């Protein structure tokens, strides 16, 4: 004797439907994050909590440099340039003595501090003869002295950027890796 038993199973939904867990909606407000991140990053890089407005958003690198102006029967002038964001090196000057930086005006302030005993004609122009310690073994001791002042400030800026930016970027990367491992 064969007996079969039929049973009905209550089925809810479509047979072809697949059950997927819905991802929770992200609670991050991107606009607020961007503002906070920009302010914090500005504080880290430049020591200023309010970020400077960038003229060219694609390429926010500024240029800082010095040019020597020699005229007959006049003392030598050394003019400093703080140029805004641009992709290429400055034109119409000796671009060998120009350097890329994040904040050219900060470098100008540092140069003014370093050369505070010299005679300044304006905010950006120093006139010789210079009062600083000159190396008389060089071909042009005054120009060498001025270039060394610029290089000293540039080198200090590069070291500062290296000591601040790289550890911060490493921290951001390590946090990113930790977050991805948890998933």
C-alpha beads as a LAMMPS data file, in Angstrom:
LAMMPS data file: protein, C-alpha beads

183 atoms
182 bonds

1 atom types
1 bond types

-500.0 500.0 xlo xhi
-500.0 500.0 ylo yhi
-500.0 500.0 zlo zhi

Masses

1 110.0

Atoms # bond

1 1 1 0.000 0.000 0.000
2 1 1 1.387 3.203 -1.055
3 1 1 0.484 6.390 0.639
4 1 1 1.499 9.794 -0.428
5 1 1 1.046 12.883 1.508
6 1 1 0.602 16.255 -0.062
7 1 1 1.482 19.294 1.895
8 1 1 1.132 22.899 0.950
9 1 1 3.821 25.357 1.873
10 1 1 2.954 28.964 2.243
11 1 1 5.124 30.931 -0.190
12 1 1 5.354 34.690 0.001
13 1 1 6.656 36.661 -2.945
14 1 1 7.811 35.731 -6.402
15 1 1 9.710 32.488 -6.993
16 1 1 12.367 34.303 -9.054
17 1 1 12.870 37.052 -6.500
18 1 1 16.218 37.029 -4.740
19 1 1 16.630 38.314 -1.276
20 1 1 19.320 40.963 -1.006
21 1 1 20.101 42.908 2.076
22 1 1 19.538 46.568 1.610
23 1 1 22.552 48.695 2.382
24 1 1 21.920 51.327 4.994
25 1 1 21.872 54.840 3.649
26 1 1 25.090 56.734 4.317
27 1 1 24.677 59.327 6.984
28 1 1 27.695 61.357 5.913
29 1 1 26.959 64.798 4.647
30 1 1 29.542 65.283 1.900
31 1 1 29.151 69.053 1.859
32 1 1 29.960 69.361 5.580
33 1 1 32.829 66.902 5.240
34 1 1 34.386 68.907 2.394
35 1 1 34.225 72.142 4.376
36 1 1 35.697 70.563 7.516
37 1 1 38.377 68.718 5.539
38 1 1 39.379 71.857 3.622
39 1 1 39.674 73.884 6.834
40 1 1 41.621 71.156 8.657
41 1 1 43.961 70.527 5.733
42 1 1 44.562 74.274 5.382
43 1 1 45.438 74.442 9.075
44 1 1 47.887 71.555 8.696
45 1 1 49.617 72.851 5.596
46 1 1 49.736 76.587 6.124
47 1 1 49.021 77.149 9.791
48 1 1 45.927 79.128 8.853
49 1 1 42.483 77.721 9.697
50 1 1 40.771 79.523 6.814
51 1 1 41.786 78.207 3.400
52 1 1 43.044 80.670 0.815
53 1 1 40.898 81.014 -2.269
54 1 1 42.621 79.404 -5.216
55 1 1 42.535 81.185 -8.560
56 1 1 42.999 78.088 -10.663
57 1 1 41.375 75.153 -8.906
58 1 1 43.017 72.612 -11.201
59 1 1 46.573 73.672 -10.360
60 1 1 46.939 75.452 -6.990
61 1 1 50.750 75.659 -7.042
62 1 1 52.249 79.146 -6.684
63 1 1 55.710 80.349 -7.686
64 1 1 58.278 82.225 -5.621
65 1 1 61.576 83.581 -6.889
66 1 1 64.112 86.359 -7.089
67 1 1 65.524 88.372 -9.943
68 1 1 68.673 90.523 -9.940
69 1 1 68.424 93.948 -11.588
70 1 1 71.755 95.551 -12.523
71 1 1 71.894 99.028 -14.081
72 1 1 74.911 101.184 -14.887
73 1 1 75.874 103.633 -12.099
74 1 1 73.123 102.342 -9.801
75 1 1 73.237 99.927 -6.882
76 1 1 72.103 96.382 -7.574
77 1 1 68.465 95.621 -6.825
78 1 1 67.036 92.253 -5.893
79 1 1 63.358 91.885 -6.677
80 1 1 61.260 89.061 -5.260
81 1 1 58.210 87.687 -7.051
82 1 1 55.185 85.942 -5.564
83 1 1 53.217 84.624 -8.517
84 1 1 49.780 83.074 -8.294
85 1 1 48.726 79.629 -9.444
86 1 1 49.869 78.659 -12.918
87 1 1 50.946 75.460 -14.633
88 1 1 54.169 76.645 -16.251
89 1 1 57.245 78.397 -14.946
90 1 1 57.114 82.205 -14.966
91 1 1 57.920 83.905 -18.265
92 1 1 60.190 86.930 -18.944
93 1 1 62.434 86.222 -15.946
94 1 1 65.251 83.802 -15.221
95 1 1 63.024 80.866 -14.316
96 1 1 65.995 78.902 -12.930
97 1 1 65.623 80.862 -9.686
98 1 1 61.872 80.263 -9.265
99 1 1 60.417 77.563 -7.072
100 1 1 57.008 75.910 -6.749
101 1 1 55.300 76.308 -3.405
102 1 1 51.911 76.103 -1.765
103 1 1 52.041 79.617 -0.311
104 1 1 54.404 82.134 -1.966
105 1 1 53.475 85.001 0.370
106 1 1 54.501 82.916 3.378
107 1 1 57.936 82.441 1.789
108 1 1 58.153 86.190 1.172
109 1 1 57.492 86.841 4.873
110 1 1 60.227 84.361 5.795
111 1 1 62.712 86.027 3.408
112 1 1 61.869 89.441 4.896
113 1 1 62.531 88.044 8.390
114 1 1 65.848 86.558 7.285
115 1 1 66.954 89.767 5.530
116 1 1 65.440 92.220 8.030
117 1 1 68.732 94.145 8.413
118 1 1 69.001 94.904 4.696
119 1 1 67.709 98.052 3.008
120 1 1 64.235 97.422 1.564
121 1 1 62.903 99.850 -1.057
122 1 1 59.475 98.235 -1.085
123 1 1 57.823 95.067 0.104
124 1 1 59.506 93.113 -2.696
125 1 1 62.751 94.972 -3.498
126 1 1 66.100 95.016 -1.641
127 1 1 68.839 97.407 -2.709
128 1 1 72.595 96.917 -2.278
129 1 1 75.169 97.274 -0.853
130 1 1 74.172 94.504 1.514
131 1 1 75.011 94.448 5.223
132 1 1 74.985 90.674 5.712
133 1 1 78.021 88.377 5.893
134 1 1 79.313 88.163 2.313
135 1 1 81.522 85.383 0.981
136 1 1 84.252 87.320 -0.846
137 1 1 85.666 84.166 -2.438
138 1 1 82.650 83.999 -4.768
139 1 1 82.355 85.789 -8.110
140 1 1 79.443 87.968 -6.987
141 1 1 79.249 87.838 -3.174
142 1 1 76.087 89.963 -2.857
143 1 1 74.084 87.879 -5.294
144 1 1 75.374 84.681 -3.698
145 1 1 74.265 85.971 -0.288
146 1 1 70.766 86.775 -1.579
147 1 1 70.381 83.470 -3.410
148 1 1 71.492 81.585 -0.299
149 1 1 68.825 83.428 1.704
150 1 1 66.165 82.338 -0.798
151 1 1 67.458 78.752 -0.858
152 1 1 67.493 78.650 2.961
153 1 1 63.836 79.673 3.127
154 1 1 62.823 77.294 0.314
155 1 1 64.657 74.396 1.947
156 1 1 63.001 75.115 5.310
157 1 1 59.604 75.121 3.564
158 1 1 60.291 71.797 1.841
159 1 1 61.369 70.240 5.144
160 1 1 58.259 71.614 6.852
161 1 1 56.042 70.204 4.115
162 1 1 57.822 66.863 4.352
163 1 1 57.429 66.731 8.142
164 1 1 53.743 67.707 8.076
165 1 1 52.237 66.458 4.838
166 1 1 53.797 63.017 4.488
167 1 1 52.946 61.783 8.008
168 1 1 49.405 63.085 7.578
169 1 1 48.995 61.374 4.200
170 1 1 50.428 58.169 5.687
171 1 1 47.884 58.419 8.520
172 1 1 45.038 58.910 6.025
173 1 1 46.226 55.899 4.039
174 1 1 46.495 53.672 7.123
175 1 1 42.973 54.695 8.223
176 1 1 41.684 53.911 4.731
177 1 1 43.302 50.456 4.854
178 1 1 41.840 49.774 8.320
179 1 1 38.341 50.735 7.150
180 1 1 38.606 48.492 4.098
181 1 1 39.791 45.508 6.164
182 1 1 36.711 45.723 8.399
183 1 1 34.328 45.267 5.452

Bonds

1 1 1 2
2 1 2 3
3 1 3 4
4 1 4 5
5 1 5 6
6 1 6 7
7 1 7 8
8 1 8 9
9 1 9 10
10 1 10 11
11 1 11 12
12 1 12 13
13 1 13 14
14 1 14 15
15 1 15 16
16 1 16 17
17 1 17 18
18 1 18 19
19 1 19 20
20 1 20 21
21 1 21 22
22 1 22 23
23 1 23 24
24 1 24 25
25 1 25 26
26 1 26 27
27 1 27 28
28 1 28 29
29 1 29 30
30 1 30 31
31 1 31 32
32 1 32 33
33 1 33 34
34 1 34 35
35 1 35 36
36 1 36 37
37 1 37 38
38 1 38 39
39 1 39 40
40 1 40 41
41 1 41 42
42 1 42 43
43 1 43 44
44 1 44 45
45 1 45 46
46 1 46 47
47 1 47 48
48 1 48 49
49 1 49 50
50 1 50 51
51 1 51 52
52 1 52 53
53 1 53 54
54 1 54 55
55 1 55 56
56 1 56 57
57 1 57 58
58 1 58 59
59 1 59 60
60 1 60 61
61 1 61 62
62 1 62 63
63 1 63 64
64 1 64 65
65 1 65 66
66 1 66 67
67 1 67 68
68 1 68 69
69 1 69 70
70 1 70 71
71 1 71 72
72 1 72 73
73 1 73 74
74 1 74 75
75 1 75 76
76 1 76 77
77 1 77 78
78 1 78 79
79 1 79 80
80 1 80 81
81 1 81 82
82 1 82 83
83 1 83 84
84 1 84 85
85 1 85 86
86 1 86 87
87 1 87 88
88 1 88 89
89 1 89 90
90 1 90 91
91 1 91 92
92 1 92 93
93 1 93 94
94 1 94 95
95 1 95 96
96 1 96 97
97 1 97 98
98 1 98 99
99 1 99 100
100 1 100 101
101 1 101 102
102 1 102 103
103 1 103 104
104 1 104 105
105 1 105 106
106 1 106 107
107 1 107 108
108 1 108 109
109 1 109 110
110 1 110 111
111 1 111 112
112 1 112 113
113 1 113 114
114 1 114 115
115 1 115 116
116 1 116 117
117 1 117 118
118 1 118 119
119 1 119 120
120 1 120 121
121 1 121 122
122 1 122 123
123 1 123 124
124 1 124 125
125 1 125 126
126 1 126 127
127 1 127 128
128 1 128 129
129 1 129 130
130 1 130 131
131 1 131 132
132 1 132 133
133 1 133 134
134 1 134 135
135 1 135 136
136 1 136 137
137 1 137 138
138 1 138 139
139 1 139 140
140 1 140 141
141 1 141 142
142 1 142 143
143 1 143 144
144 1 144 145
145 1 145 146
146 1 146 147
147 1 147 148
148 1 148 149
149 1 149 150
150 1 150 151
151 1 151 152
152 1 152 153
153 1 153 154
154 1 154 155
155 1 155 156
156 1 156 157
157 1 157 158
158 1 158 159
159 1 159 160
160 1 160 161
161 1 161 162
162 1 162 163
163 1 163 164
164 1 164 165
165 1 165 166
166 1 166 167
167 1 167 168
168 1 168 169
169 1 169 170
170 1 170 171
171 1 171 172
172 1 172 173
173 1 173 174
174 1 174 175
175 1 175 176
176 1 176 177
177 1 177 178
178 1 178 179
179 1 179 180
180 1 180 181
181 1 181 182
182 1 182 183
